[in-house]
Amino acid sequence: MNDVSLGSAGIDPVARARDLGPEIRAAADEIERSQTIPEPLLSHIHDARLARILLPRSVGGDQLDPWTYLHAIEEISRHDGSVGWNLFVANSSALIAPFIPLNTAETIFADPRTVVSWGPPNEHRAQAVPGGYRVTGEWHFASGSRQANWMGAHCQVTEPDGSLRLNRFGRPTVRTLLFRKEHTQQIPNWNTIGMRGTASEGYRVADLFVPEAYSGTREDPSLRRETGPLYAFTMQGLYAVGVAGVGFGIARAMLDEFIALAVTKTPRGLQRVADSQVVQAEVARREANLGAARAWLVEILKDIYATADDIAPIDLNARVRVRLGCAHAIGTAIEVADYVFKAAGTSAIFLGTPFERRFRDMHTLSQQIQSRDAHFEAVGRVMFNGDPDGLFL
């Protein structure tokens, strides 16, 4: 791909991901079974800096543009969806670095193998105390937590007088507290049909003190310490880019595998699958849809990146475009996977085929918040009515 940027020491993350492809594929069964990324593959992933694509250069990251990140996550996900998902989450979590003090970020990311994992916000609150916060609670859906050495908790904050801390928009603020993994108790509850290798399980903490310096608020891009166009994107927008990359990778792999199958498969009483004009047309249509969705999303990301302010967050129109491009990309990837699974017939239904795990992974991805069809409703509402309710803060 000629639109890929290079990271530290001229590292091309897409090429590195491609080079690791055979090793990732060879480990896929073990990743599914053990729900962890084994050695030496995990070390090779860190050596390739694939968890540092979005991390600021100021703390040892590569701080690359979002379309290079998209391509890298897609390439990884072609070989295994769970590895792609865990690396999308690791990169997304690294986006907290611009919102915490530089010394804190340097401490956390000094280890080149650092991965931060967390679950989404829930009802648990942190109590503001002198010097920081005390927090008790449990969180779930912490993808990649078995590879992590730092964890986070997103909480509303209760002030000493019992009131909720509000942000500049007048809403309860959500603060991210960061702490070493050894302070948590893991909850092994990731018993899903797909994306099993992500081990997106739960964790809990009890009366944990977190210093103020190890916390930040990621809900307002104007609060970030780092400048530059990458961090002008909202964190939720870049989350959606990562999910789109995983979806593209799984769909691309399934379509390629179906083309290979069609060349050799002759169903009983029928012609070779590859000789069917219907199959030829449908495969061509899916190829066009997948390529068009990717190209449009890349175009959106490049256009916004080129015009983004060095300090101010991207505007409402840009946020809406990112959301729409990602929602369309994810939906297109799911549709391609569904077509392939159906078209492959019984060749897709057995354990160990090139289709069944990818199909399960895609339909686990399809249930994640970034994949909701409601995003189209939200974008359409903003297109007609603006954003009176702050949907795209």
N, C-alpha and C positions, 0 to 999 in steps of 0.2 A: 504494500500500500504506500503510495507516494505522499500521503498526507499525514504521516506519522512523525511526531517530534521525538527527539532524543533526550534521554535523561542524563544523569551524572556519568561522566566518563564516556559519553557517547552511546550509552546503552539504549537500544531499541527494545521497548518492552514487548512489542508485538512479535518481533523476531525471537526474543527470549522465550516467550510463551509458546511459539511454534516449535522451538527446539526441545522444549520440555514435553511436547505433546505425546510422544511414544511412552515416556516414563509415566505420565499421568494416566494414559489409557491402560498401561500394564498394572497400575495400582488401583484401578477403579473398583474392582470386586472387593479388595481389602478395605478400601475407603467406605464402601457401602456396608460391609459387615462390621467393621470396628468403629465406625463413625468418627474416625480421625484420619488425618493425613500422615502416613508413615514416613519414617526415615528410610533412605536418605532424601526422599522426594521433598520433604518439608524444608530441609536445608538448602536444596537446590532452588526452591521457590524463593527463599530469602536471599540467596546469592544473586538471583536474577532481579531482585528489588521489586518484585511484583506486588508487594504489600505497601510500597512507598510511592506509587505513581502520583497520588494527590497530596502527599505530605509536603509541607513547605520546605524549600531549600535551606531555610534558616536553621532547621533542626535535622538536617541530613536527608531530606526527601528529594524527589525529582520534580515536583510541582509542574507536571505536564498539563497540556490542554485537554479538555474533556472528550474530544473525539479520538485522540490517541488512547485515552483511558477506555473508551467504548470499544475500540478495536481490540485492545489487549484482553479485556474481559471476554469478549466474544471468542477470541482465539482459544483462551483457556477452556471456556465452556464447551467448545466443540469436542473436547477430549473427555471432560467430566463436568457435569452441571454443578455438583456439590463443591468442587474445588473452585470453579468460577464464582459461585455464590459466596463462598467464604472470603475470596479475595476482593470481591465487590464490597462486602461488608467491612473488611479490614481497611480498605481505602476510604470508605465512607466514614468510619470511626476516626480515622486520622484527620478528618476535617475539623475535629475539635481543637486541633493545635493552634489555629489562628485565633481562638477565642479564650485562651488561657495565657497566663504570663509566660514570657519567653523562657525564663529559668525553669519553670515547671515542664514546659514542652521539651526542653533540652534533657531534663532528667528522665522523663518517660521514654523518649525516643532515642536515648543514647545507645541503648542495646539495639543492634541492627535487626534483631529478631522480634522486636516489640510488635505485638498485635493487641489492640484494644477491642473488647467485645462488650456489648450491652443489649438489654432488651428495651422495648418501647416504653414510654411513660405510662404509668398507671395511677392508682389512687394513693400510693404511698407518698408521704411528705417528709421533707427534711426539716429538722428544727434548727433555726439559727441560734448559735451560741457564740460566746466570745472566741474569736479566732477562726471560726468556721461553722461546721454543721454536724449534727448527729442524725444518723439515719438508721432505721430498722425497716426491713421489708423484703419482699421477694419479687423478682422480675423473670420474665420468660422470653423465649424466642431469641436467645443470645447466640446467634450464628457464629461459628468458629471459636466458641469459648474454650474448647479443648486445646486449641493452639495459642490462646491468649495468655499474656502475662500481666495485663492490666484489665480491669473491669470498670464499668461505669453504671451510674444510676441516674435516671432523669426524674426529677422530683419538683413538685411545687414546694414553696418554702413558707414555713410558718414562722413569723417573727416572734420575738420574746413576749410581746403583748397579746399573742394569739391571732393576730391578723395575718392574712395572706399577702405575701409580697407581690406587687403588681409591676408589670413592665410598662414601657412608655406608651403602649397602646391601651392601657387600662385593663389588661387581662392578667390573670395570675401568671407570674413568670414561671418558666420551667428551667431549672438549673441542673447542669450535668456535674455530678460528683465523680471523681476518678480515684481509684484505689487499687492496690496490688491484688492479684487474684487470690493470694493466700488468705485474704481476709473474708473470702466468700465460702459458702457451702454450696456445692453444685447439686442440682436436682435433675437426675437422669430421667427425663420424661419425654424424650424426642422419639416417639413411636408412631411415625408417619408412613404414608405409602411411598413418598418420594422425597428427594433431597435429604436422604437419610445420612449421607456423609457430612452434612453441615453440622450435625449434633447441636441443633438450635434449641438447647435445653434451658432450664431455669437455674436460678441461683438466688441465694439469700444472704443478707447481712443482719447482724444484731447489734444495736447500739454502737455503731461504728462512727468514730470521729474522723471527719475529713477536713483538712485545713482549707481555708478560703482560697489559697493559691492553687489548690488542686480542684478547682471548680470553674465553670464558665457557663455562659448562656449562649446557645447556638441559634436561638429563635430570631435574632435580629442581626442581619448581615452588617449593619452599620457599626456594630460593636467589635468587629474583628480587629485584631492587632496587625495582621498581615495585609499588605496592599497587593494590587494586581488583579487582572481580569478573572482568573480562576476562582478566587474567593469572593468575587462579586456575585457569582451564582449562589442561589440559596442551597442550603444543605439538602433539603428535600428534593430539589431539582436534580442535583447530582446523584442522590440515591436512585431516582427514577432512571437516570442514564445507566447506572450500573445494572439494574434489573433488565433494562432493554438489552444490554450487552449479553447477559446470561441467556435471555430468550433467543436472541439472534444466533448464539453459538449452538444451542440445542437444536433449533430449527434447521440451521445449516447442516449440521451433522446428520439429522434424520433425512433430509432431502437427498443428500449425497448418498447415504446408505440405500435409500429406495431406488435411486437411479442405478446403482450397482446391482441391486437385487433384480430389477426389472429386466436387465440384460440377460439374466440366466434363468429366470423363473417362467415356466409354462404351466399355468393352471390346467387341471384335468378338463379336457374337452375344449380348450380355448387356445388361442394363439399366444405366442410369447408376449409377456406383459409389455415389453419395450416396443412391440410392433402395433400396439393399440393406439389408434389415432386419438381416442379420448384421453388415454393416459399421457400421450405426448403433449396434448394441448393443456391438460391440467397441470402437469409438471412445469411446462413453460410459464403458465400463468403464476404459479407459486414462486418460481424463480424471479419473475418480474416484480411481484408484490414484495418479496423479501428485500430485493435490491433497492426498490423504490423507497420502502420505509426506512432503510438504513441511510440512503443518500439524502432523504429529506431531513432526517434527524441530524446528520452531520452538517448539512447546510445551515440548519437552525443554530447549532452550537457554534459553528465558525462565524456566522454573522453576528451573533450576540457577543462572542468573545472579542471580535475585532472592534466592536463599538463600546464595549463595557468601560466604565470609568475605573480609574485606578483605585478609588476609594469608595465611592457610592455604590450601593447594591444595584443590580439590574432592575429595571423598572417593571411595572405590572405587565405591560405588553410582552416583554421578553420572558417573564415567568410563565405567562399563559402559553407562549409558543413552545417553551421547553416541555411543559406538562403535556400539551397536545401531541407534540412529536413523539414523546416517550410512550404515551398511552396508545397511540397508533402503532408504534413499533412493537410493543408488547402484545397487543391484540393480533397483529399480523403474524408474529412468531407462533402464537398459540394456534392460530388457524392453520398454518403450514404443518405443524406437528399433528393436528387432528386429521388433516387430509392424508398425510403419509401413513399414519397408523391404520386408517381405514383401507387405503389402497394396497397396503402390504398384505392384507388378508391374514391368514393363519400364521404367516411368517413373522408376524409381529407379536403374537400372544404368548410365546414361550419365554421362560426365564433365560436370560443370557443372550437373547437376540440383540442386534444393534438398535432395536426400537423400544423394547418394553421399559427399560429403566429411564430412558430419555423421555418417554411418554409420561411416566409417573413423575419424573422431576418437573416436566413442563406444567403438569396439572397441579403440582404443589406450588410452583411459582405463580400460577394463575390465581391462587387464593390470597396472595400477599397484598398488602394495602396499596402498593404501587400499581397493581394490576386491575384495580377496580374499574368497572365500567362507569361508575359514578364520576370519574374524572372528566369524562366527556360532558356530563351534565354541568359540572362546575365550570368548565371552560366555556360552554355555551352560555351559561348564565352571566359570566363576566363579559363575554362578547356583546351581549345585548344590554346588560344593566350596569356595567362597571363592576367595582368590587366593594360595595357598601359594607359588607360584613367582614372584610379583611380575610377572605379565603386564601389569598396568595401572599400573605405576609412573609 
